[in-house]
Amino acid sequence: MLAAGGRARSTRAGFNVQRVLADRSLRLPLTYFAALQMLDVLSTIAGLLSGLRELNPVTADVIHRYGLGGLLIQKVPVLIGALLATALLPRRLAVLADRAACAVMGVVLIGNVALTVSGSH
């Protein structure tokens, strides 16, 4: 289908990354989610350097294979997946899902920091 100006227009309903990035109610939770992911990397590194071990077997394998830099690499598909899921979901559900993902990451981050500060192995 051609849009005004002769450009092709997608006929796939509901999938629009530009809509997600333009919508403040969707963009902000995704931004917070990305920031929480990076804080998770930092808190995981702090925990590992203080003698804790990674409990997530997938993340532990990534660290074993690629070192601490692998933690950043592991977050790329997570962030892309969050953006694509937000673009695919109806707006109301996307807002709720993004906020829920932020809440989960907040709990994970609090757990990381608590374990690191307490020195529990």
C-alpha positions in Angstrom: 0.0 0.0 0.0 1.3 3.5 -0.8 1.0 6.4 1.5 0.8 10.0 0.5 4.0 10.9 -1.3 4.3 7.5 -2.9 6.1 5.8 0.0 5.2 2.3 1.0 3.2 2.1 4.2 3.2 -1.0 6.5 -0.1 -2.8 6.6 0.9 -4.7 9.8 -1.4 -3.2 12.4 -0.1 -2.6 15.9 3.7 -2.7 15.3 5.2 0.7 15.4 8.5 1.4 17.1 8.3 5.1 16.2 4.9 5.3 18.0 6.5 3.8 21.1 9.4 6.3 21.0 7.1 9.3 20.5 4.7 8.3 23.3 6.0 9.7 26.6 3.9 7.1 28.6 5.7 4.3 26.8 9.2 5.9 26.3 9.7 6.8 30.0 9.2 3.3 31.4 11.4 1.9 28.7 14.1 4.4 29.6 13.7 3.5 33.3 13.9 -0.2 32.4 17.1 0.4 30.4 18.6 2.4 33.3 17.6 -0.4 35.8 19.2 -3.0 33.5 22.5 -1.0 33.6 22.3 -0.7 37.3 21.7 -4.4 37.5 25.0 -4.9 35.6 26.9 -2.6 38.0 25.4 -4.2 41.1 26.2 -7.6 39.8 29.8 -6.6 39.1 30.0 -5.1 42.6 28.7 -8.3 44.1 31.0 -10.5 42.1 34.0 -8.4 43.1 33.0 -8.6 46.7 33.0 -12.4 46.6 29.4 -13.2 45.8 28.5 -15.6 42.9 25.9 -15.2 40.2 22.9 -17.4 40.9 21.3 -17.1 37.4 22.7 -20.0 35.4 22.4 -18.2 32.1 24.2 -15.1 33.4 26.8 -17.3 35.1 27.5 -19.0 31.8 27.8 -15.6 30.0 30.3 -14.4 32.6 32.2 -17.6 32.4 32.5 -17.4 28.6 32.8 -13.7 28.0 33.9 -12.1 31.3 32.2 -9.2 33.0 31.8 -7.4 29.6 29.4 -10.3 28.7 26.9 -8.8 31.1 26.5 -5.8 28.9 26.2 -8.0 25.8 23.5 -10.0 27.5 21.4 -6.9 28.1 21.2 -6.0 24.4 18.6 -8.6 23.5 16.7 -7.9 26.7 16.4 -4.2 25.8 15.5 -5.0 22.1 12.9 -7.5 23.3 11.3 -4.9 25.6 11.1 -2.3 22.9 9.6 -4.8 20.4 7.1 -6.2 22.9 6.1 -2.6 23.8 5.6 -1.9 20.0 3.5 -5.0 19.6 1.2 -4.8 22.6 -1.9 -2.6 22.8 -0.9 0.7 24.4 -2.7 0.2 27.7 -1.2 -3.3 28.1 2.3 -2.0 27.0 2.3 0.7 29.7 1.3 -1.8 32.4 3.9 -4.4 31.1 6.7 -1.8 31.0 5.9 -0.6 34.5 5.7 -4.2 35.8 9.1 -4.9 34.2 10.5 -1.9 36.0 9.1 -3.1 39.3 10.6 -6.5 38.8 14.0 -5.0 38.0 13.7 -2.7 41.0 13.3 -5.8 43.2 16.2 -7.5 41.6 18.4 -4.4 42.0 17.4 -4.1 45.7 18.3 -7.8 46.2 21.7 -7.3 44.5 22.5 -4.3 46.6 21.3 -5.9 49.9 23.4 -9.0 49.3 26.5 -7.0 48.3 26.2 -4.7 51.3 25.6 -7.6 53.8 28.4 -9.7 52.2 26.2 -12.8 52.2 27.6 -15.6 50.1 
